[in-house]
Amino acid sequence: MPKTPRRSPRRPPPALFKPLRRALAVPVWADVALRIGAALGLISIVVLVHWLDRDGLRDGYDNTVSFLDVVYFTMISITTTGFGDIAPVSDKSRLVEAVIVTPIRLAVIYIFVGTAYNFIIKRSWETWRMKRIQERLEGHIVVLGYGVSGSEAVAELIARGTDPSTIVVIDPSPARLAMAERAGCNVLEGDATRDETLTAVRIARASTVLVSAGRDDTTILIILTTRHLAPEVPITAVVRADDNELLARQAGADNVINPVRFTGLLLAGSAEGRHISDYLSDLASVSGRVQLVERPVAPGEVGIPLAAIASGKGLRIYRAGAAIGFWEADAERLEPGDVIVEITATGTGLP
């Protein structure tokens, strides 16, 4: 009896994600609260002024101005409705209306008009502008995962002088994205393992991709998806298990960082000498006196030894995929296309 062919499982619908956005100076809820609070405060002042000057008001209905009448008159006065049933009749009341109430009325109108502008016109414009930025992304840094490693990487990039507006953070957690927004980054809420999410941030046009998903299996899947969409973009990933380092490289990562291994290096260094781990930490952070820099050889450096470069201490040359140490004979002459790894000073003096 012939077997019935198995049907392939149905792929779930694409995950929904919010469009690219950039941090706001003031959160929306805070902006609304401040505007409403300011308007209510000004209206309260007008109510108090009218109540203190109620003897100068005349009610055409019952000739008695109660507190409710004062509140009513304040609201129709602030909104410039003016039914005429309550009106200022004394010179003092008219002066109060002209000198005190009218400027407050204009301020309240300005607040409401400003609110309408900010939340309808300005935010619509900002949404359109961010969409245009999203369409033109190029040479940006994409950070996939904003956990401990991802957030530290972004902080270090900004400390090194990277413009936060050139960093795009993707994470499924709104709380983490809120932190990235406060740092000034562009953010996208979504699943970085999905093609459509990475396509939305123009992953193929990025200058580099940093992957730190928190789980090695998710990180490797993200690397596979990224490499599929961006064959030429450098990928650096964080994995925590030693046996996953090879898998990450096979998936397409150019650099694989194991924080556990790095911690072990620091511990081993401290066993060899109390200053070694301190120096390694110094090299890894821009807040130290020195830092490692990777750069292409400058035209004026072609032909000179690696030891003779003026920008720092040359450590290694990468030439045609091979690593050349500063002690090797090939390091006596820099060639076009070489990539130099050097130590440069970030504070005072060289190491």
C-alpha positions as CSV (number, residue, x, y, z in Angstrom):
1,M,0.0,0.0,0.0
2,P,1.6,3.3,-1.0
3,K,2.4,5.7,1.8
4,T,0.7,8.9,2.0
5,P,3.2,11.7,1.5
6,R,3.7,13.8,4.7
7,R,2.8,17.4,4.5
8,S,5.4,19.8,5.6
9,P,4.6,21.7,8.7
10,R,2.9,25.0,8.2
11,R,5.2,28.0,8.8
12,P,3.9,30.4,11.4
13,P,3.0,33.9,10.2
14,P,5.7,36.5,10.3
15,A,6.3,38.1,13.7
16,L,5.0,41.6,14.0
17,F,7.4,44.3,14.9
18,K,7.3,48.0,15.4
19,P,8.9,50.3,12.8
20,L,12.3,51.8,13.5
21,R,12.2,54.6,16.0
22,R,14.6,56.9,17.9
23,A,14.6,58.0,21.4
24,L,12.4,60.9,22.5
25,A,13.7,63.6,24.8
26,V,10.6,63.2,27.0
27,P,8.4,60.0,27.1
28,V,5.0,60.4,25.6
29,W,3.1,59.9,28.9
30,A,5.4,62.4,30.7
31,D,4.8,65.0,27.9
32,V,1.1,64.6,28.1
33,A,1.1,64.8,31.9
34,L,3.2,67.9,31.9
35,R,0.9,69.7,29.3
36,I,-2.3,68.7,31.1
37,G,-0.8,69.7,34.5
38,A,0.3,73.1,33.1
39,A,-3.2,73.7,31.6
40,L,-5.0,72.7,34.8
41,G,-2.7,74.9,36.9
42,L,-3.3,78.0,34.8
43,I,-7.1,77.3,34.8
44,S,-7.0,77.0,38.6
45,I,-5.3,80.4,38.8
46,V,-8.1,82.0,36.8
47,V,-10.7,80.3,38.9
48,L,-9.0,81.7,42.0
49,V,-8.8,85.2,40.5
50,H,-12.5,85.2,39.5
51,W,-13.5,83.9,42.9
52,L,-11.6,86.7,44.7
53,D,-13.1,89.2,42.3
54,R,-16.6,87.7,42.1
55,D,-18.2,91.0,43.4
56,G,-17.3,92.5,40.0
57,L,-19.2,89.8,38.1
58,R,-22.9,89.9,37.3
59,D,-25.0,86.8,36.7
60,G,-27.9,87.7,34.4
61,Y,-29.9,84.6,35.6
62,D,-30.2,85.1,39.4
63,N,-27.8,88.0,40.2
64,T,-25.8,85.6,42.5
65,V,-22.3,84.5,41.6
66,S,-21.6,81.1,43.3
67,F,-18.4,79.1,43.1
68,L,-20.0,76.9,40.4
69,D,-20.7,80.1,38.4
70,V,-17.1,81.1,38.8
71,V,-15.9,77.8,37.5
72,Y,-18.4,78.0,34.6
73,F,-17.4,81.6,33.7
74,T,-13.7,80.6,33.9
75,M,-14.2,77.8,31.4
76,I,-16.2,79.8,28.9
77,S,-13.8,82.6,29.3
78,I,-10.7,80.4,28.8
79,T,-12.3,78.8,25.7
80,T,-13.4,82.2,24.4
81,T,-17.0,80.9,24.1
82,G,-18.6,84.0,25.8
83,F,-22.3,83.3,26.2
84,G,-22.8,86.6,28.0
85,D,-24.9,85.3,30.8
86,I,-22.1,86.2,33.2
87,A,-19.9,89.2,32.6
88,P,-17.5,91.6,34.4
89,V,-19.2,94.8,35.1
90,S,-16.8,96.7,37.4
91,D,-13.7,98.5,36.2
92,K,-11.5,96.3,38.4
93,S,-13.0,93.1,37.0
94,R,-12.5,94.3,33.4
95,L,-8.9,95.2,34.3
96,V,-8.4,91.7,35.7
97,E,-9.8,90.2,32.6
98,A,-7.5,92.3,30.4
99,V,-4.3,92.0,32.4
100,I,-4.4,88.6,34.1
101,V,-7.0,86.4,32.5
102,T,-6.3,87.2,28.8
103,P,-2.6,86.2,29.0
104,I,-3.5,83.0,30.8
105,R,-6.2,82.3,28.2
106,L,-3.6,82.7,25.4
107,A,-1.2,80.4,27.3
108,V,-3.8,77.7,27.7
109,I,-4.7,77.9,24.0
110,Y,-1.0,77.7,23.2
111,I,-0.7,74.5,25.3
112,F,-3.6,72.8,23.6
113,V,-2.5,73.9,20.1
114,G,1.1,72.8,20.9
115,T,-0.2,69.5,22.1
116,A,-2.1,68.9,18.9
117,Y,1.0,69.9,16.9
118,N,3.3,67.7,18.9
119,F,1.1,64.6,18.8
120,I,-0.4,64.9,15.4
121,I,1.8,66.9,13.1
122,K,5.2,66.6,14.7
123,R,5.0,62.8,15.6
124,S,3.6,62.1,12.1
125,W,6.5,63.9,10.6
126,E,8.9,62.0,12.9
127,T,7.4,58.7,11.9
128,W,7.8,59.6,8.2
129,R,11.4,60.8,8.8
130,M,12.4,57.6,10.7
131,K,10.9,55.6,7.8
132,R,13.1,57.5,5.4
133,I,16.1,56.9,7.6
134,Q,15.2,53.2,7.7
135,E,15.1,53.1,4.0
136,R,18.5,54.8,3.6
137,L,20.4,52.9,6.3
138,E,23.9,52.2,5.3
139,G,27.2,51.8,7.1
140,H,25.4,51.4,10.4
141,I,26.1,49.0,13.3
142,V,23.4,46.4,14.0
143,V,23.2,45.0,17.5
144,L,21.1,41.9,17.8
145,G,20.2,41.4,21.4
146,Y,20.4,44.1,24.1
147,G,21.2,42.0,27.2
148,V,24.2,42.4,29.4
149,S,26.8,41.9,26.6
150,G,24.8,43.9,24.0
151,S,24.2,46.9,26.2
152,E,27.9,46.9,27.3
153,A,29.0,46.8,23.7
154,V,26.8,49.7,22.8
155,A,28.0,51.7,25.8
156,E,31.6,51.0,24.8
157,L,31.0,52.0,21.2
158,I,29.5,55.3,22.2
159,A,32.4,55.9,24.6
160,R,34.8,55.3,21.7
161,G,33.0,58.0,19.7
162,T,30.4,56.2,17.7
163,D,27.3,58.3,17.0
164,P,24.4,56.5,18.7
165,S,22.2,57.4,15.7
166,T,24.3,55.0,13.6
167,I,23.5,52.1,15.9
168,V,20.4,50.0,15.4
169,V,19.3,47.7,18.2
170,I,16.9,44.7,17.7
171,D,15.4,43.0,20.7
172,P,12.0,41.4,21.5
173,S,11.9,43.1,24.9
174,P,10.3,46.6,25.1
175,A,12.1,47.2,28.4
176,R,15.5,46.6,26.9
177,L,14.6,48.7,23.9
178,A,13.7,51.5,26.2
179,M,17.2,51.4,27.6
180,A,18.7,51.5,24.1
181,E,16.5,54.4,23.3
182,R,17.7,56.3,26.3
183,A,21.2,55.8,25.0
184,G,20.2,57.5,21.7
185,C,20.1,54.4,19.5
186,N,17.5,53.5,16.8
187,V,15.5,50.5,17.9
188,L,13.4,47.8,16.4
189,E,11.2,45.4,18.3
190,G,11.2,42.0,16.7
191,D,12.7,38.5,16.3
192,A,16.2,38.7,14.9
193,T,15.9,35.1,13.6
194,R,13.3,36.3,11.0
195,D,14.4,37.4,7.6
196,E,11.9,40.2,7.5
197,T,13.2,41.7,10.7
198,L,16.8,41.9,9.5
199,T,15.7,43.1,6.1
200,A,13.9,46.0,7.7
201,V,17.2,47.3,9.1
202,R,19.0,46.9,5.8
203,I,21.3,44.2,7.3
204,A,23.2,43.8,4.0
205,R,24.3,47.5,4.1
206,A,25.5,47.4,7.7
207,S,29.2,48.0,8.5
208,T,29.2,45.3,11.2
209,V,26.7,43.1,13.1
210,L,27.1,42.2,16.8
211,V,25.1,39.2,18.0
212,S,24.4,38.6,21.7
213,A,21.1,36.8,22.0
214,G,21.7,35.3,25.5
215,R,21.3,31.7,24.3
216,D,23.8,30.0,22.1
217,D,21.2,28.2,20.0
218,T,19.4,31.5,19.3
219,T,22.7,33.2,18.6
220,I,23.8,30.6,16.0
221,L,20.4,30.8,14.3
222,I,20.7,34.5,14.1
223,I,24.2,34.2,12.6
224,L,22.8,31.8,10.0
225,T,20.0,34.2,9.1
226,T,22.3,37.2,9.0
227,R,24.9,35.5,6.9
228,H,22.2,34.4,4.5
229,L,21.0,38.0,4.0
230,A,24.4,39.7,4.3
231,P,27.2,37.5,2.9
232,E,29.9,40.2,3.1
233,V,29.0,41.9,6.4
234,P,31.4,41.2,9.4
235,I,29.6,39.3,12.2
236,T,30.8,39.2,15.8
237,A,28.9,36.9,18.1
238,V,29.0,36.0,21.8
239,V,28.7,32.3,22.8
240,R,29.0,30.8,26.3
241,A,29.8,27.2,25.6
242,D,33.2,26.1,24.3
243,D,31.7,23.5,22.0
244,N,29.5,26.1,20.3
245,E,32.4,28.3,19.2
246,L,33.1,26.1,16.2
247,L,29.4,26.0,15.4
248,A,29.2,29.8,15.5
249,R,32.1,30.1,13.1
250,Q,30.7,27.5,10.8
251,A,27.4,29.4,10.8
252,G,29.2,32.4,9.5
253,A,30.6,34.4,12.4
254,D,33.9,36.2,11.7
255,N,34.7,36.7,15.3
256,V,33.4,34.6,18.2
257,I,33.8,35.8,21.8
258,N,33.4,33.5,24.8
259,P,33.1,35.7,28.0
260,V,33.8,32.7,30.1
261,R,37.1,32.0,28.3
262,F,38.0,35.7,28.5
263,T,37.4,35.6,32.3
264,G,39.6,32.6,32.5
265,L,42.4,34.5,30.6
266,L,42.1,37.3,33.2
267,L,42.3,34.8,36.0
268,A,45.3,33.1,34.5
269,G,47.0,36.4,33.8
270,S,46.6,37.4,37.5
271,A,48.3,34.2,38.5
272,E,51.3,35.1,36.3
273,G,51.5,38.6,37.7
274,R,49.2,41.0,39.5
275,H,49.5,43.6,36.7
276,I,48.8,41.4,33.7
277,S,45.0,41.1,34.2
278,D,44.8,44.8,34.9
279,Y,46.6,45.5,31.6
280,L,44.3,43.2,29.7
281,S,41.2,44.9,31.1
282,D,42.8,48.2,30.2
283,L,43.2,47.1,26.6
284,A,39.6,45.9,26.4
285,S,38.0,49.2,27.4
286,V,38.2,52.8,26.0
287,S,38.1,54.1,29.6
288,G,41.7,52.8,30.1
289,R,44.9,54.5,29.1
290,V,45.4,52.2,26.1
291,Q,43.3,50.4,23.5
292,L,43.7,47.9,20.7
293,V,43.0,49.4,17.2
294,E,42.5,47.5,13.9
295,R,43.0,49.7,10.8
296,P,44.1,49.4,7.2
297,V,47.7,50.5,6.4
298,A,48.0,54.2,5.4
299,P,49.5,55.1,2.1
300,G,52.4,56.9,3.8
301,E,53.2,53.7,5.8
302,V,53.8,51.4,2.8
303,G,57.3,50.2,2.8
304,I,58.2,51.0,6.4
305,P,58.5,48.4,9.2
306,L,55.6,47.7,11.5
307,A,57.7,48.9,14.4
308,A,58.1,52.3,12.7
309,I,54.5,53.3,12.6
310,A,53.9,56.6,14.5
311,S,50.3,56.1,15.6
312,G,51.1,53.4,18.2
313,K,52.8,50.1,18.9
314,G,52.3,47.7,16.0
315,L,51.5,44.2,17.1
316,R,50.3,42.3,14.1
317,I,49.8,42.5,10.4
318,Y,47.0,40.6,8.5
319,R,48.1,40.0,4.9
320,A,46.2,37.9,2.5
321,G,44.5,36.1,5.4
322,A,47.7,35.3,7.2
323,A,48.7,36.8,10.6
324,I,52.2,38.2,10.9
325,G,53.6,39.0,14.3
326,F,55.8,42.1,14.9
327,W,58.9,39.8,15.4
328,E,58.6,38.1,12.0
329,A,60.6,39.0,9.0
330,D,57.6,39.9,6.9
331,A,56.7,42.7,9.4
332,E,59.8,44.6,8.3
333,R,57.9,46.0,5.3
334,L,54.2,47.1,5.2
335,E,52.4,46.5,1.9
336,P,49.3,47.9,0.3
337,G,46.2,46.1,1.6
338,D,47.7,45.2,5.0
339,V,45.6,45.4,8.1
340,I,47.4,46.6,11.2
341,V,46.6,45.7,14.8
342,E,48.2,48.2,17.1
343,I,48.1,49.6,20.7
344,T,47.3,53.3,20.9
345,A,47.1,55.6,23.8
346,T,43.6,56.8,24.9
347,G,44.9,58.8,27.9
348,T,48.4,60.2,28.6
349,G,51.4,58.5,27.1
350,L,51.9,55.2,25.4
351,P,52.1,51.8,27.2
